[in-house]
Amino acid sequence: MATGVLADEIRLKLGELSPAERKVGRVLLAAYPSAGFETVAAIADRAGVSAPTVLRFVSRFGFRGFPDFQSALRAELEERNASPLSLYETPAYGRPLDEGAEGASLLDRVRTVFPAEVAMMLAELPPHDLDHAVRLLADPKVRVTLAGGRFTHLLAQYLGLHLMQLREDVRFLPDRDVERTATLNSLRRRDVLVLFDYRRYEEDKVAMAGLVRKRGGKVLLFTDTWLSPVTSRADVVLPCRVTAPSPYDSLVPTLAVIETVVAGVIETLGEAAHDHLRQGEDVAQHIGLV
């Protein structure tokens, strides 16, 4: 049986599939995860392939049949909709700070979890998606707007503050309604909207992505391994692991991806980044900020 997040596995394996099977994969990804709960006949009809092709597709991922595939999808959906409260109430977490839990101290568990999650995530990160993200953020012709969620607005600010020191035309989506509306209304073909959307996903992010795509702009999405609904509307998706030694999803792996992206932007911009950083330092000194 397949392991991990199905959408991520499908996306990574598309190049290995037959042309007909790729059509099935794209249909499932376009409306993930709801498309996976349709009948074999309905999926085959939408993809323009035969029912046996759909069955061959799911077998490619180690499933014994379509019911087995849908059962795995339901289990994933439960994880996808998990909250800190629901995770806290599972036996796996129980008392997350109890040093006797599972026979290991808190520090022992942290030493195991964080390095392993970061290493696995960087190994799984699609190189072409990382390169595409770097190219978008390093393009001096585009304007970059960043937005996050309840906790992930911190990630948006972290990335945005770095970009502001390296290039022009970087801004955050305002919090107040009138300013937010005005900013979204200004988005056009030369814009890149960077969104951070992690479980439990926020509906406004899907609407924002749809608006930008409709106007010809690009969407770069940072999300968890269960994949935000924004995925179907994003030009680039960077999925990040979130396993933590507590019921709260960890932002540590995402920070590793952000810093990797920043390093790529610096390399791509070259001397232009150096000049912009130096000019910013000169201004800060002139007005007494440093």
C-alpha positions as CSV (number, residue, x, y, z in Angstrom):
1,M,0.0,0.0,0.0
2,A,1.1,3.5,-0.7
3,T,2.5,5.6,2.1
4,G,2.6,9.3,2.7
5,V,0.2,11.9,1.2
6,L,-1.5,10.5,-1.9
7,A,-1.6,13.8,-3.8
8,D,2.1,14.3,-3.2
9,E,2.9,10.8,-4.4
10,I,0.7,11.2,-7.5
11,R,2.3,14.5,-8.4
12,L,5.8,13.1,-8.0
13,K,5.1,10.0,-10.0
14,L,3.2,11.6,-12.9
15,G,6.3,11.3,-15.1
16,E,6.5,7.6,-14.7
17,L,2.9,6.9,-15.7
18,S,1.4,6.2,-19.1
19,P,-0.3,9.1,-21.0
20,A,-3.7,7.7,-20.1
21,E,-2.8,7.2,-16.4
22,R,-1.4,10.7,-16.3
23,K,-4.9,11.9,-17.3
24,V,-6.4,10.1,-14.3
25,G,-3.7,11.7,-12.0
26,R,-4.4,15.2,-13.2
27,V,-8.2,14.7,-12.7
28,L,-7.6,13.6,-9.2
29,L,-5.1,16.4,-8.4
30,A,-7.4,19.1,-10.0
31,A,-10.1,18.5,-7.4
32,Y,-8.2,16.8,-4.6
33,P,-9.3,15.1,-2.4
34,S,-13.0,15.2,-3.4
35,A,-12.4,13.7,-6.9
36,G,-11.0,10.5,-5.3
37,F,-14.4,9.8,-3.7
38,E,-16.2,9.6,-7.1
39,T,-16.9,6.3,-8.8
40,V,-14.4,4.6,-11.1
41,A,-16.8,5.3,-14.0
42,A,-17.1,9.0,-13.1
43,I,-13.3,9.5,-12.9
44,A,-12.8,7.6,-16.1
45,D,-15.4,9.8,-17.9
46,R,-13.8,13.0,-16.6
47,A,-10.3,11.8,-17.7
48,G,-11.5,10.5,-21.0
49,V,-10.0,7.0,-20.3
50,S,-11.4,3.6,-19.6
51,A,-12.4,2.2,-16.2
52,P,-9.6,-0.4,-16.3
53,T,-7.1,2.5,-16.7
54,V,-8.4,4.0,-13.4
55,L,-7.9,0.7,-11.7
56,R,-4.4,0.3,-13.2
57,F,-3.6,3.8,-11.9
58,V,-4.5,3.0,-8.3
59,S,-2.6,-0.3,-8.5
60,R,0.5,1.7,-9.5
61,F,0.5,3.1,-6.0
62,G,0.3,-0.2,-4.2
63,F,-3.5,-0.4,-3.7
64,R,-5.3,-3.8,-4.1
65,G,-8.3,-2.1,-5.6
66,F,-10.3,1.1,-5.7
67,P,-12.1,0.6,-2.3
68,D,-8.6,0.3,-0.8
69,F,-7.6,3.6,-2.4
70,Q,-10.6,5.4,-1.1
71,S,-10.1,3.9,2.4
72,A,-6.6,5.4,2.5
73,L,-8.0,8.7,1.2
74,R,-10.6,8.8,4.0
75,A,-7.8,8.2,6.6
76,E,-5.7,10.9,5.1
77,L,-8.7,13.3,5.1
78,E,-9.1,12.8,8.9
79,E,-5.5,13.8,9.4
80,R,-5.9,16.7,7.0
81,N,-8.7,18.2,9.1
82,A,-7.0,17.6,12.4
83,S,-6.7,20.5,14.9
84,P,-4.3,20.9,17.9
85,L,-7.2,19.9,20.2
86,S,-8.1,16.7,18.3
87,L,-4.4,15.7,18.1
88,Y,-4.0,16.4,21.8
89,E,-6.8,13.9,22.5
90,T,-5.2,11.1,20.5
91,P,-3.2,8.4,22.4
92,A,-0.1,9.4,20.4
93,Y,0.1,12.7,22.2
94,G,-1.8,12.3,25.4
95,R,0.5,14.2,27.7
96,P,3.1,15.6,25.2
97,L,5.4,17.0,27.8
98,D,5.5,13.9,30.1
99,E,9.2,12.9,30.2
100,G,8.2,9.3,30.7
101,A,6.1,9.1,27.6
102,E,7.3,6.2,25.4
103,G,10.3,5.9,27.6
104,A,12.1,9.0,26.2
105,S,12.7,12.5,27.6
106,L,11.4,15.6,25.9
107,L,14.9,16.5,24.6
108,D,15.4,12.9,23.4
109,R,12.2,13.1,21.3
110,V,13.0,16.5,20.0
111,R,16.5,15.4,18.9
112,T,14.8,12.6,17.0
113,V,11.9,14.4,15.5
114,F,13.3,17.7,14.1
115,P,16.5,16.5,12.4
116,A,14.6,13.6,10.8
117,E,11.7,15.7,9.6
118,V,13.9,18.4,8.0
119,A,16.1,15.8,6.3
120,M,13.2,13.8,4.9
121,M,11.4,17.0,3.7
122,L,14.5,18.3,1.9
123,A,15.0,14.9,0.3
124,E,11.3,14.9,-0.9
125,L,11.2,18.5,-2.1
126,P,10.8,18.4,-5.9
127,P,13.9,20.3,-7.3
128,H,12.0,21.7,-10.3
129,D,9.4,23.3,-7.9
130,L,12.1,24.7,-5.7
131,D,13.9,26.2,-8.8
132,H,10.6,27.6,-10.1
133,A,9.9,29.3,-6.7
134,V,13.4,30.8,-6.7
135,R,13.0,32.1,-10.3
136,L,9.6,33.7,-9.5
137,L,10.9,35.5,-6.3
138,A,14.1,36.6,-8.0
139,D,12.4,38.1,-11.1
140,P,12.8,41.9,-10.8
141,K,9.9,42.4,-13.2
142,V,7.3,40.9,-10.8
143,R,5.8,42.3,-7.6
144,V,5.6,39.9,-4.7
145,T,2.7,39.9,-2.2
146,L,2.8,37.6,0.8
147,A,0.0,36.3,3.1
148,G,-0.3,33.7,5.8
149,G,-2.8,32.3,8.3
150,R,-3.4,32.0,12.0
151,F,0.2,31.0,12.8
152,T,1.7,31.0,9.3
153,H,1.6,34.7,9.0
154,L,4.9,34.5,10.9
155,L,6.3,32.5,8.1
156,A,5.1,35.0,5.5
157,Q,6.7,37.8,7.4
158,Y,10.0,35.9,7.8
159,L,10.2,35.3,4.0
160,G,9.0,38.7,3.1
161,L,11.4,40.6,5.4
162,H,14.3,38.7,3.8
163,L,13.1,39.5,0.3
164,M,12.6,43.2,1.1
165,Q,16.3,43.4,1.9
166,L,17.2,41.7,-1.4
167,R,14.9,43.3,-4.0
168,E,12.2,45.8,-4.8
169,D,8.4,45.4,-4.9
170,V,7.8,43.2,-1.9
171,R,4.8,43.7,0.4
172,F,2.5,42.0,2.8
173,L,-1.3,41.6,2.4
174,P,-2.8,44.1,4.9
175,D,-5.1,42.9,7.7
176,R,-7.7,45.6,7.5
177,D,-10.5,44.9,5.1
178,V,-10.4,48.1,3.0
179,E,-6.6,47.9,2.5
180,R,-6.7,44.2,1.9
181,T,-9.4,44.6,-0.8
182,A,-7.4,47.4,-2.5
183,T,-4.3,45.4,-2.5
184,L,-6.0,42.3,-4.0
185,N,-7.7,44.5,-6.5
186,S,-4.3,45.8,-7.7
187,L,-3.0,42.3,-8.6
188,R,-2.3,41.8,-12.3
189,R,-0.1,39.8,-14.6
190,R,3.1,41.0,-13.1
191,D,2.2,39.9,-9.6
192,V,3.2,36.8,-7.6
193,L,1.1,36.0,-4.6
194,V,2.9,33.9,-2.0
195,L,0.5,32.0,0.3
196,F,1.1,30.0,3.4
197,D,-1.9,27.6,4.0
198,Y,-1.7,24.7,6.5
199,R,-4.3,22.5,8.1
200,R,-7.0,23.7,9.0
201,Y,-7.1,25.5,5.7
202,E,-8.6,28.9,5.2
203,E,-11.2,29.4,2.5
204,D,-10.1,33.0,1.7
205,K,-6.7,31.6,0.4
206,V,-8.5,29.6,-2.3
207,A,-10.5,32.7,-3.4
208,M,-7.3,34.9,-3.4
209,A,-5.4,32.3,-5.6
210,G,-8.4,32.1,-8.0
211,L,-8.5,35.9,-8.3
212,V,-4.7,36.1,-9.1
213,R,-4.8,33.3,-11.6
214,K,-7.9,34.8,-13.3
215,R,-5.9,38.1,-13.8
216,G,-2.9,36.3,-15.2
217,G,-0.7,36.4,-12.1
218,K,1.2,33.6,-10.4
219,V,0.6,31.8,-7.1
220,L,3.4,30.2,-5.0
221,L,2.0,28.0,-2.2
222,F,3.8,26.8,0.9
223,T,1.6,24.1,2.6
224,D,1.7,20.9,4.6
225,T,2.0,17.4,3.3
226,W,-1.8,17.0,3.1
227,L,-1.9,19.9,0.6
228,S,-4.1,22.9,0.9
229,P,-7.1,23.3,-1.5
230,V,-5.1,26.1,-3.0
231,T,-2.9,23.5,-4.6
232,S,-5.2,23.1,-7.6
233,R,-4.8,26.8,-8.3
234,A,-1.1,27.3,-7.6
235,D,1.7,27.5,-10.1
236,V,4.2,26.2,-7.6
237,V,3.6,24.1,-4.5
238,L,6.2,23.5,-1.8
239,P,4.9,20.9,0.6
240,C,6.5,20.9,4.1
241,R,6.4,18.3,6.9
242,V,4.9,19.4,10.2
243,T,5.5,16.5,12.6
244,A,6.3,17.8,16.1
245,P,6.7,16.5,19.6
246,S,3.5,18.3,20.6
247,P,-0.1,18.5,19.2
248,Y,0.9,21.7,17.3
249,D,2.2,21.4,13.8
250,S,5.8,22.3,13.6
251,L,7.0,25.3,11.5
252,V,10.7,24.2,11.8
253,P,10.8,22.2,8.5
254,T,9.1,25.1,6.6
255,L,11.7,27.5,8.0
256,A,14.4,25.3,6.4
257,V,12.6,25.5,3.1
258,I,12.2,29.3,3.4
259,E,15.9,29.7,4.1
260,T,16.7,27.4,1.2
261,V,14.6,29.6,-1.1
262,V,16.2,32.8,0.2
263,A,19.7,31.3,-0.5
264,G,18.5,30.5,-4.0
265,V,17.2,34.0,-4.5
266,I,20.5,35.5,-3.4
267,E,22.4,33.3,-5.8
268,T,20.1,34.2,-8.6
269,L,20.1,37.9,-8.0
270,G,23.9,38.0,-7.5
271,E,25.4,41.5,-7.3
272,A,21.9,43.1,-7.5
273,A,21.0,41.5,-4.1
274,H,24.3,42.8,-2.7
275,D,23.7,46.3,-4.0
276,H,20.1,46.4,-2.7
277,L,21.2,45.1,0.8
278,R,24.0,47.7,0.9
279,Q,21.6,50.5,-0.1
280,G,19.2,49.5,2.6
281,E,21.9,49.4,5.2
282,D,23.0,52.9,4.2
283,V,19.4,54.2,4.6
284,A,19.1,52.5,8.0
285,Q,22.3,54.1,9.2
286,H,21.3,57.5,7.8
287,I,18.0,57.6,9.8
288,G,19.6,56.1,12.9
289,L,18.0,52.6,12.9
290,V,21.3,50.8,13.2
